[in-house]
Amino acid sequence: MTLHTLLASLHEDESGQDLIEYALVCALIALGAIAGMGTVADTINNAFSKIGMELSSATAANPGS
């Protein structure tokens, strides 16, 4: 087998192509999830802060309850 034949056969071999495509899709999904986590975390933090303020004002308005 000559070098030219070896390189030609490697060029035509696509057995690992699907695995690489799936890995790239997974990496893209992970990158999107990581990028979106900051926004989701801020939204959740704001919601809990609002709930905490509402509870504080409700207990301050009714201290005997």
N, C-alpha and C positions, 0 to 999 in steps of 0.2 A: 504494500500500500504506500503510495507516494504521499508527500505532504499536500499536494494539490488535491488528491482524492480524499484525504482525511479532512481537510478544511471544507471541501464541498459537502461531505456527508454531515459534518457538524452544522453547516449552514442550513441544511434541509431538515435536520432533526428538530422537531417542535414539541418534544415530549414534556418539557418543563415549562412551556409557555402558559398553560392554564394555571399552574401553581403561582407563577409570578403575577399574573393578572388578578387572581384572588387576593394575593398578598397586598397588591397595590390598592385594591378596593377596600380591604380591611384597614389599611393605613389611612386612606382618605376618610373613612367613617370615623376612625379614632381621632383624627385631626379635627373633624367637624364637631365631635362630641366634646373634645377638650376646649375648643374655641367657644362653644355654647355654654359650658359650665359656669363661666364667670357671670354671664347674664342671669342664668337660673339661680345661682347662689345669691346674687344681689336682690333678685325679686323675692326669694324666700326670706332673706334677712329683713327686707323692708316689711314684709307681711307679718313676721313675728314681732318686729318693733312696734308696728301699728297695734297689734293685738295686746302687747304689753302695756302700751299707753292707754288703750281703752280700758283694760282691767284696772290699771292704777287709778284712772279717773273715776271709774265706777265704784271702787272701794273707798276712795276719798269722799265721794258724794254720799255714801251710805256707811259711815264708820260703825254704826251699831248693829248692822245686819250680820 
